[in-house]
């Protein structure tokens, strides 16, 4: 429940702040946040791999920092570029203005919340923390993290998969004539990072005493497994 409350605060704060920019400013910010989120999701893993290489300890702790840092820098850069290219606001009817600023503000808040919830998958914490669980439909069953991951996956498969071709997440598996399952790409982002959290910083470490405890032999006639 703590996680849901924090996400609600983020959603409300971002919505209110962006809506205060007016219809034109809210629309520009909304587009900036979506593009920045896609940019960060597609480049944080290659950047961490190139910087850290095979250093698992550092990479598991820098993924979240690099991901959120890229997102913040991209939002600021795109927003500043948009202000430079269009320094004046376009006036619209009052009813359109109110609907546009609150609609774009709400969408920006939801995308920001979904992105940050997706970024939590990369945190070097326990496998489950503050009610967060990779297999659970987080945020009152809406699963904004899965929605954002699905949107990111769709854009790389359909829109940005040009030259060179690069899919955000998942190996390409050609089933050939076994076409009962239409999917060729099998994403693994949530479970992959959940497994890393389980084996990494949040995994319980067995004590030496537990490691050397003798195991009683099976009773006669009982299967040895």
N, C-alpha and C positions, 0 to 999 in steps of 0.2 A: 504493500500500500504506500510505503514511503516513496517508491519510485514513481508511482502514478501521480502523487501530489507534486513532486518535483517537475514532472513533465507537464502537468497542468499549469504550474507557475511559468514555465518557459513558454508554453503556448500563449497564455494570456499576456505576458510581458512583451513578447515579440509582436503579437497582433496589435496591441495598443500602440506600441512605438512606431510600427510601420504605418498604421492607419493615420497617425498624426502627420505624416508627410504629404497627405493629400492623394488624390487619385493618381496623378502622373508619377509622383515620387514612389508611391506604394507599388505601382505596376513595375517600375524600373527595379526596385529592390527585390520584388518577387522573382523576376526573371534572373537577376543577379544571383540570388540564393540558389535557385535551381541549377543554373550553369556552374556555379562554384561547387555545389555538392557533387555533380557529375565529374567535374575535373578532379576533385580531391579523391573520390572513390576510385577512379581509374589510375591515379598516379602514385598513391601513397605506398602501395606494395612494391612497385619497381624502384622507387626512391629508397625505401628502407633496405631492400635487397642489395642495391648497389652501394649503399653507405656502410651497412653492417656485415654484408657477406654472410658467412656461416655463424656469426656470433649470435647464438640463439638468445642469450640472456639480455643483451642490449636491444635486439630487434623486438623482442616481446614487450619491452617497455617503451620503445620509441614509436611503435605503430600508432598508438592513440595520439601522441603528441604531433607526429607528422601529419596524420589525417586531419585533425582539428586545425592545426596550423595552416595547412594548405587551404582548407575551407575558409578560414578567416581572412587570409591574405587574398584569396581569389574574390571573395565578396567585396572587400575594400577596393581592390583593383578594378573590378568590373564596374562597381558603383561610381568610382572616381572617373573612369573613362566615359561613362554615360553622362555624368554631370558636365564633363568638358565638352562633349559633342552636342549636348542639348542643355544649355545653361538656364533656359526658361521653361516654365511649366505651361502646359496646354490647358486652357480653360474648357470646362465641360459643364453641362447642365447640373444643377444642384443635386437632383435625384440620382443622376448617373455618378456624380462625384461621391456621394455618400455610399452608394452601393459598391462602387469600384474600390474605394479606399479600404472599406471594411472587408470586402471580399478578398482583395489582394493581401491585406494584412493577415487575415485568417489563414489563407493558403501559405503565406510566408512562414507564419508561426508553426503550422503543421509540418511543413517541409523541414524547417529547422529542428523541430522536435524529433521527427523521424530520422533525420541525419544523425543527431546526437545519440539517439537510442541505438542506431546501427553502429555508431562508433564505440559504444560500450562493449560490443562483442570483442573488440580488440584490446580491451583493458587488461592489464596484468594483475587481475584479482582472482578471487575464487571462481569456480565454475558457476556458482549461483551466489548472488549477493544482492541485498536490498530488495528482494523479491524478483530480481532479474533472473530469467532462465531462458536458455536458447530455444528450448522446445515449447515454451509457453507463449500463448497469445498475449503479449504485453500490452499495457495501457487499455484496460477494460475490454480486452478481447478484440481490439481493432488491429493490433499488430502493425503499427506504422513502420517499424523497422523492416518487416518483411515486405511491406508495400514499397518502401524506398529501394530495398535491394532488388525487388522484382523490376521496378522501373529502371534502375541502373542497368540491370541485366538486359532488359528489352532494348534500351538505347544502343548498347554495344553490339547486340546481335542484329538489330534492324537498321539503325540510323547511322551509327559511327563506325560500323564494321566495314571499312573501305580498304585503303591500302596505306600502311600494312594492316592486315586484319588482326585484331586483338579483341578477344572476348573478356569481359570483366572477370567472370568467375566460372570455373567448371571446365573439365575436359570435354572435347568433342568425341562422341562415341557413335560410330556408324553401325547401326544394327543390320544393315544390308537388307535382305529380304524379310527379316523378322520385324516387319513394320507394324506390329501390333501396338508398340509404344512410339508415338510420333516424335518424342524428344530426342534430339541428338546431343544437346548440351546438358550436363548434369551439375548444377551449381552445388557448392558445399560450404559457402561462407559461414553460416551460423554454427554448424556442427564442427567445422574445421577449427574455428577459434575457440569453441567450447572445449574441444579436446585439448587444445594447447593450454587453456587456463587450468584444466584438470591436471595436466602433466607438469605444468610450470609453477608459477608463483603460488597458486592456490592449492596445489596438490598436497595432501598430507604425506609426510615423510616417515617411513617405517623406522622405528628405533632399532638399535643393534640387538637389544634383548629379544625383541619380537622376531628379528630376522633369524636368530639362532635357536628358536624354540623347537624342540624335537616334535615330530609328528608321529602319533601313535600308529602302529601298523594296523591294517584292517583285520577284523575278526576272520576266523577261519570260515571259508565258504562265502565270504562277502566279496563283492566286486571291488577291485583295487582302483577306484576312481572317485 
